């Protein structure tokens, strides 16, 4: 794990957007396509706004989410809605987006359709993770019965998750699939998040804090982008 600390979130977002842009531009140059996996929540919104205005052949960029609440795009708490409103704007409006929602009664029922939707995706170019106060990342919650399946070496690309400490069913990429990326980042803002990170680095038990599975990875090594405010 490499920890990169910034004076404030504005400086972090500018540098982070520049690095993401470089990764995507290189992928387009080498392979004709780039694949970006992002996380929802409030933390990345300004990052997304900055990145969306950077010049790039966005028509060759495919974007999806590390996880999402099992809600239609129109729902207020949908990460897809947030990402489309803050990232798929300006120049980046030309990018393609792969949704992690399908209209079924339960998340488990949607998994077969969603697995088929992501089956063609190659190694990702950039994965941006977030982290909760409980050490969860994506929707790999320590409280969920599905955690072992999500962390397993032989895990499917996607799984349904039923957290007991957070609302809504979730759809999440597995640890194995998220780590299949040329670059993996953890985006943190706030002193409390640094405390959680320090707690996560003090032990190796991934079942108590799933972010540890990514901290422990070496290929690629996790890059933590952090600002206190």
C-alpha positions in Angstrom: 0.0 0.0 0.0 1.2 3.5 -0.9 -0.3 6.4 1.1 -0.4 9.8 -0.8 -1.4 12.7 1.5 -2.6 16.0 0.2 -3.1 19.4 1.9 -6.8 19.5 1.0 -9.4 17.7 -1.1 -9.1 20.2 -3.9 -5.4 19.4 -4.4 -6.1 15.7 -4.1 -8.9 15.8 -6.7 -6.7 17.7 -9.2 -3.8 15.3 -8.9 -6.0 12.3 -8.8 -8.0 13.3 -11.9 -4.7 13.9 -13.7 -3.5 10.4 -12.8 -6.8 8.8 -13.8 -6.7 10.7 -17.1 -3.2 9.5 -17.8 -4.1 5.9 -17.2 -7.2 6.2 -19.5 -5.3 8.0 -22.2 -2.5 5.4 -22.2 -5.1 2.5 -22.4 -6.8 4.1 -25.4 -3.4 4.6 -27.1 -2.4 1.0 -26.4 -5.6 -0.9 -26.7 -8.2 1.4 -28.3 -10.4 1.3 -25.2 -10.2 2.2 -21.5 -12.2 0.7 -18.6 -12.8 2.8 -15.4 -14.6 1.5 -12.3 -15.8 4.1 -9.8 -17.5 4.2 -6.4 -20.5 6.3 -5.3 -21.1 8.5 -2.3 -20.3 12.1 -1.7 -16.5 11.9 -1.6 -15.8 11.4 -5.3 -18.3 14.0 -6.7 -15.8 16.9 -7.0 -13.2 14.4 -8.4 -15.8 13.3 -11.0 -16.6 17.0 -11.9 -12.9 17.7 -12.5 -12.2 14.5 -14.5 -15.3 15.0 -16.7 -13.9 18.2 -18.1 -10.5 16.8 -19.1 -9.9 16.4 -22.8 -9.9 12.7 -23.8 -11.6 10.5 -26.4 -14.3 9.7 -24.0 -16.2 7.7 -26.6 -13.6 5.0 -26.1 -14.0 4.9 -22.3 -16.3 2.4 -20.6 -17.4 3.2 -17.0 -19.1 1.1 -14.4 -19.5 1.0 -10.6 -17.6 -1.1 -8.1 -21.0 -1.7 -6.5 -24.5 -0.1 -6.3 -27.6 -0.3 -4.2 -30.2 -2.5 -5.9 -32.3 0.5 -7.0 -33.4 1.9 -10.3 -31.5 4.8 -11.6 -34.3 7.2 -10.8 -34.0 6.5 -7.0 -32.4 9.2 -4.9 -29.9 6.7 -3.4 -28.8 5.1 -6.6 -25.0 5.4 -7.2 -25.7 5.2 -10.9 -27.8 8.3 -10.8 -25.0 10.1 -8.9 -22.3 9.0 -11.3 -24.3 10.0 -14.4 -25.0 13.4 -12.8 -21.4 14.2 -11.8 -19.1 12.2 -14.1 -21.0 11.5 -17.4 -21.1 15.2 -18.1 -19.2 17.7 -20.2 -16.6 15.9 -22.3 -17.2 12.7 -20.5 -20.8 12.5 -21.6 -19.5 10.6 -24.6 -18.4 7.7 -22.4 -20.3 4.4 -22.2 -21.8 3.3 -18.9 -22.6 -0.3 -17.7 -25.4 -0.4 -15.1 -25.4 -2.8 -12.2 -29.2 -2.8 -12.1 -31.8 -5.0 -13.8 -35.5 -4.8 -13.1 -36.1 -7.8 -10.9 -37.7 -8.3 -7.5 -34.5 -9.2 -5.7 -30.8 -8.5 -6.4 -30.2 -12.3 -6.5 -32.6 -12.6 -9.4 -30.8 -9.9 -11.3 -27.3 -11.5 -11.0 -27.5 -13.8 -14.1 -28.4 -10.9 -16.4 -25.7 -8.7 -14.8 -23.1 -11.3 -15.0 -23.8 -11.6 -18.7 -23.6 -7.8 -19.0 -20.0 -7.6 -17.6 -18.7 -11.0 -18.9 -16.9 -9.3 -21.9 -15.0 -6.8 -19.8 -11.2 -7.2 -19.9 -8.8 -6.2 -17.2 -9.8 -2.9 -15.8 -7.5 0.1 -16.3 -8.5 2.0 -13.1 -10.6 1.0 -10.1 -11.5 3.6 -7.5 -12.6 2.3 -4.2 -14.1 4.0 -1.2 -14.2 2.7 2.4 -16.8 2.8 5.2 -16.2 3.4 8.9 -16.5 -0.4 9.4 -13.8 -1.1 6.8 -16.1 -2.3 4.0 -15.3 -1.4 0.5 -17.5 -1.8 -2.6 -20.4 -3.7 -1.0 -18.2 -6.2 0.7 -19.6 -5.7 4.2 -18.1 -7.4 7.3 -21.7 -7.9 8.5 -23.0 -9.7 5.4 -23.4 -13.5 5.0 -22.1 -13.1 1.4 -18.7 -11.7 2.5 -16.8 -15.0 2.2 -18.1 -15.5 -1.3 -17.2 -12.0 -2.3 -13.6 -12.4 -1.0 -13.0 -15.9 -2.4 -10.3 -16.6 -5.0 -12.9 -18.3 -7.2 -15.6 -15.7 -6.8 -17.9 -14.8 -9.7 -17.5 -11.3 -11.1 -20.6 -10.0 -9.4 -22.7 -11.0 -6.4 -25.8 -9.9 -4.5 -25.1 -8.7 -1.0 -27.5 -8.3 1.9 -25.9 -6.0 4.5 -27.4 -6.0 8.0 -25.9 -2.6 9.0 -26.8 -0.6 5.9 -30.0 -0.2 3.9 -30.9 -1.8 0.6 -29.7 -4.9 -1.2 -26.5 -4.4 -3.1 -24.8 -5.6 -6.3 -21.0 -5.7 -5.9 -18.1 -6.8 -8.0 -16.1 -9.4 -6.1 -12.6 -8.7 -4.7 -11.1 -11.0 -7.3 -12.6 -9.0 -10.2 -11.8 -5.6 -8.7 -8.2 -6.5 -8.3 -8.0 -7.5 -11.9 -7.0 -4.0 -12.8 -3.9 -2.2 -13.9 -4.4 0.4 -11.1 -6.4 0.3 -7.9 -7.0 3.4 -5.8 -8.6 4.0 -2.4 -10.1 7.6 -2.2 -10.4 8.9 1.4 -11.3 12.4 2.7 -11.6 13.1 6.5 -9.5 12.5 9.5 -11.8 9.7 10.7 -11.1 7.8 7.5 -7.4 7.9 8.2 -8.1 6.4 11.6 -10.0 3.6 10.0 -7.2 3.0 7.5 -4.7 2.9 10.4 -6.9 0.3 12.2 -7.1 -1.7 9.0 -3.3 -1.8 8.6 -2.8 -3.0 12.2 -4.2 -6.5 11.5 -4.7 -9.0 8.7 -8.2 -10.3 9.4 -10.1 -9.5 6.2 -13.4 -10.8 7.6 -13.5 -8.0 10.2 -12.4 -5.3 7.7 -12.6 -6.3 4.1 -10.5 -3.4 2.9 -7.6 -5.3 4.2 -7.9 -7.7 1.3 -6.9 -4.7 -1.0 -4.3 -3.3 1.4 -2.5 -6.6 1.3 -2.5 -6.9 -2.5 0.8 -6.3 -4.2 -0.1 -6.6 -7.9 -1.2 -3.9 -8.4 -0.3 -2.2 -5.2 -3.1 -0.2 -3.6 -2.6 3.6 -3.9 -4.4 5.5 -1.2 -5.3 9.1 -2.1 -6.0 11.0 1.2 -6.8 14.5 2.4 -8.0 15.4 5.9 -10.5 18.0 4.6 
